[in-house]
């Protein structure tokens, strides 16, 4: 007499069980909280949560199996980020509710401090690159996407916004100052913030040569140093040098006057990791949806977008994000 082995069927309850299992651990919930607006490698997460790499890898595997985290390859490294909830899939409503609750959590002080340490380490890598490579940076940048390749597209978006004669502009990370003459012609006053003394000197030389009397150059940290808001804030190929780009967009949105604009020129997501060494890039471009999601979280509204395909395989996105003017809304009610 032979015994029949019961067939195990995998159904929707398995996906719900995986989701419940993933959310049933305090460390994993804090990992999801840390990934709300940033992505980290496994070693960075191990540092942040003061745990071994193998243990962190296990927790990330559990989260990935539940569809709570997604991965993205950045050169030879894999970065983890929170997966977007999909309400139409099994467990989608539960996932949305779980992440909403997670976002209400306050990270323990020691974890928040270690996140700052990781960001500081990323920033140090970027500063060290520009300190060593300022003079040859432009030639290296041209290998990917130099200003001549996207200047006209940025100006097309900028001119369509039709800023008034008294409007002001703020450029974050002007590099050697190549875009400052265009801004100086269009705005009554332009401020340029650069955190690299070597790059600032190159921008200063350009302003002197061009006679840009309405441009003020400042050696400053655009995210932390006090700075007056401007009608238009411009970031050309800068966001991928920030340690935490989502947080950077949120802070830079505060530098935009109500009714003003944030203009971001960036690479679309790519896999050419040599850009890290050649140009000091911390991130290999960004997904278009990520920029829109970060802008929305910063209180900005997506506007005009242009996409430029380049012969060397890179693609540039020129994005306009508007800051609503609550005063104008009140007068029309």
Secondary structure, DSSP 8 states (H G I E B T S, - for coil): -----------HHHHHHHHHHHTS-HHHHHHHHHTSS--EEHHHHHHHTT--HHHHHHHHHHHHHTTSEEEEEETTEEEEEE----TTSTTHHHHHHHHHHHTT----HHHHHHHHHHHHHHHHHHHHHHHHHHHHHHHHHHTT--HHHHHHHHHHHHHHT---TT-EEEEE--TTTTTHHHHHHH-SEEEEEES-HHHHHHHHHHHHHHT-TTEEEEE--TTTS----EEEEEEES-GGGSSSHHHHHHHHHTTEEEEEEEEEEEEB----THHHHHH--SSS-B-HHHHHHHHHHTTEEEEEEEEEE-TTS-EEEEEEEEE--HHHHHHT-
